[in-house]
Amino acid sequence: MQHDDVVWAIINKTHCSHKVTTKTQQFCRNEYNLTGLCSRSSCPLANSKYATIREENGIIYLYMKTAERIMFPAKQWEKVKLSRNFEKAIHQINENLLYWPAFIKAKCKQRFVKITQYLIRMRKLKLRRVKELVPIQRKIERRERRREEKALVAARIDNAIEKQLLERLKKGTYNDIYNFPQMAFDAALKAEEISDESESEKEDEDEVEREIEPELERELEKAVEQTDEFVEADSDIDSAEESDSGRKENVDVNSDFESETSDIEDVADSVLRKKKPRVEIEYETESVASVSKKKLKH
Amino acid sequence: MSLSVARPLVSVYSEKSETVQGAAKPLPFVFKAPIRPDLVNDVHVSMSKNSRQPYCVSKEAGHQTSAESWGTGRAVARIPRVRGGGTHRSGQGAFGNMCRGGRMFAPTKPWRRWHRRVNLRQRRAALAAAVAATGVPALVQARGHIIEKIPELPLVVADKVQEINKTKQAVIFLRRLKAWSDILKVYKSQRLRAGKGKMRNRRRIQRKGPLIIFNKDQGLTRAFRNIPGVELLNVNKLNLLKLAPGGHLGRFVIWTQSAFGRLDPLFGSWKTPSKQKKNFNLPQPKMANTDLTRLLKSDEIRKVLRAPNKRVIRATRKLNPLTNNKAMLKLNPYAAVLKRKAILELRRRKNLKALADAEKSGLKLSKRNPAMKAEKLRERRRKNIKEALAKKPKKPVAKKTPPPPKKKADKKPKAEKAVKPKADKPKG
């Protein structure tokens, strides 16, 4: 009691950590405050005799504090559970705050009414199915979208598909004639050529023997001869063209595929490796002879 | 507050936060010292200037040129300009605070008065106030410390605490005392400083936690110093900057038993001077009893006051008597008579005029016409009066000079007035 006025003078004038000021009003964020406003009669710190109503998990309690217990903060607040019946609870409040200042009594009852009302409302709301509004977090959305794009690029789906298709081809899942677009064909061949060059070195070291079917062998020989011819005739100029034309002179794939389904892979590998790139694909263009003739004309 | 203090017993708590029986101490007198926030703030402001390091700009900054003004006549401002040529710098202004590359206005000097001395009495009084404020739970809470669950304030702990030398034990001790929530608050408040302090070795900031005041350090400092927010202080060297950080009263303090015992000899009481501080007595408060509301309601004061004047005089509106009848009557009650008379006179004249007009024009007025009615009534009354007079027994009356014959108009209203109460209905 002694200190109340001193405390209020200090809290009001200098610093109170629970005080929140706005342009028109001062609020008190102390959880035991009865009204929520910062004023002399409703400051729980500046009144040694004080009471509040608070609810915890839906149960409403009356908290009381007296001057005798101020020095023992742990035992300061006396907690009285209020009955679920509204009228009985009001009676309880009256009884407990019998000789207390009228302001506190009145505000306690008001607060009690408000708390019961909002608890009722909460219970009603829970029964109804409430659509929960989830706000879109712009920053996160932006970030995720960009990351998706990057992931898409990083996955390099086109390459994977290409590889898959080639693998399937090699495996022989496509038994029938398959049309390839020229560009992709050339690109694949070029790639094989590069890998072939590097691999040829490897092969010398490894000396891996591969079994080749006789038919294929014949065709390979044929191709070799033809390429050799080209080399003799136009060595410098047509070297690039040579290789191209060599590629174009392809063996009929059909027969090969049909006959040697098991060894297709080995054959294909050997063919690819030993020679200038020769993919076993049927190509509906000029025949070997016509192409060669054309070359000679040049 | 001062002269007749009740000194409650403060119980001592063991490091396991149980009361130590029989070791309750009476509250030292310091805790009843007057709490003066203004004094504490002033002293704090001055004291905190004492740890400053001087700063200043270089002495020659801005003057390391040999610039001279070109004077008038060259169509340029008269600021000194750099001599020579061949660089950008030549011809540019120099020396002024407004010039680029010039010296600043009032260059800061190292001989600025950085430190302040504070009077000894003020310092001691401020310290006493700060210590007193640590014993008021409201002030400690208002400053922002979480002391909801601590057993008592001021919080005194047994001396065994001074022997704690492991931080782990220190944490357990604080937890048992329920002071840990204050330290949790410190953890939550750790953040980077706003502003350039970041690059000036003041990068991180946090709020203050509890202050532990001991008498003899037997490992206590080393155990507690790594806990964020906790500060240690020897009771013989109390520091206002720690007891009232920021100039705000009410730090959360944990005292050890021996430290608590030292407070009385340190500060003394009002009657006995302090043993430690020479010529020091606790400052006298301005009010012995600070409970103003209670004082104003007390009988002693009420008796001396005069009775309160509860009469509320409200400004009344002045009503014009000439327009407002009630106001007129308040002032002059006879006005009612005059008014009434005038009204009746008016009516009578109107009726007579009507009759005269009717005679002149030869029109016969209907019986219902008010003029006719009035005339009829008058006749009837005249007859009644005559009869009444005739009936009355004639007394020998002293001869009076009869009143002078009045005009017909005057007589009639009088007669009417006399008969008025007998009349059935008012004319009109």
Chai-1 contact restraints between the chains, C-beta under 6 A:
chainA,res_idxA,chainB,res_idxB,connection_type,confidence,min_distance_angstrom,max_distance_angstrom,comment,restraint_id
A,M1,B,D291,contact,1.0,0.0,6.0,A-B,restraint_1
A,Q2,B,T290,contact,1.0,0.0,6.0,A-B,restraint_2
A,Q2,B,D291,contact,1.0,0.0,6.0,A-B,restraint_3
A,H3,B,V136,contact,1.0,0.0,6.0,A-B,restraint_4
A,D5,B,T290,contact,1.0,0.0,6.0,A-B,restraint_5
A,D5,B,L292,contact,1.0,0.0,6.0,A-B,restraint_6
A,V6,B,I35,contact,1.0,0.0,6.0,A-B,restraint_7
A,V6,B,T290,contact,1.0,0.0,6.0,A-B,restraint_8
A,V7,B,A138,contact,1.0,0.0,6.0,A-B,restraint_9
A,I10,B,P37,contact,1.0,0.0,6.0,A-B,restraint_10
A,I11,B,A142,contact,1.0,0.0,6.0,A-B,restraint_11
A,T14,B,P37,contact,1.0,0.0,6.0,A-B,restraint_12
A,H15,B,H248,contact,1.0,0.0,6.0,A-B,restraint_13
A,C16,B,A142,contact,1.0,0.0,6.0,A-B,restraint_14
A,S17,B,G144,contact,1.0,0.0,6.0,A-B,restraint_15
A,L45,B,A138,contact,1.0,0.0,6.0,A-B,restraint_16
A,L45,B,Q141,contact,1.0,0.0,6.0,A-B,restraint_17
A,L45,B,A142,contact,1.0,0.0,6.0,A-B,restraint_18
A,M71,B,E152,contact,1.0,0.0,6.0,A-B,restraint_19
A,M71,B,L153,contact,1.0,0.0,6.0,A-B,restraint_20
A,F72,B,E152,contact,1.0,0.0,6.0,A-B,restraint_21
A,P73,B,P137,contact,1.0,0.0,6.0,A-B,restraint_22
A,P73,B,I147,contact,1.0,0.0,6.0,A-B,restraint_23
A,P73,B,E148,contact,1.0,0.0,6.0,A-B,restraint_24
A,P73,B,I150,contact,1.0,0.0,6.0,A-B,restraint_25
A,A74,B,K149,contact,1.0,0.0,6.0,A-B,restraint_26
A,A74,B,P151,contact,1.0,0.0,6.0,A-B,restraint_27
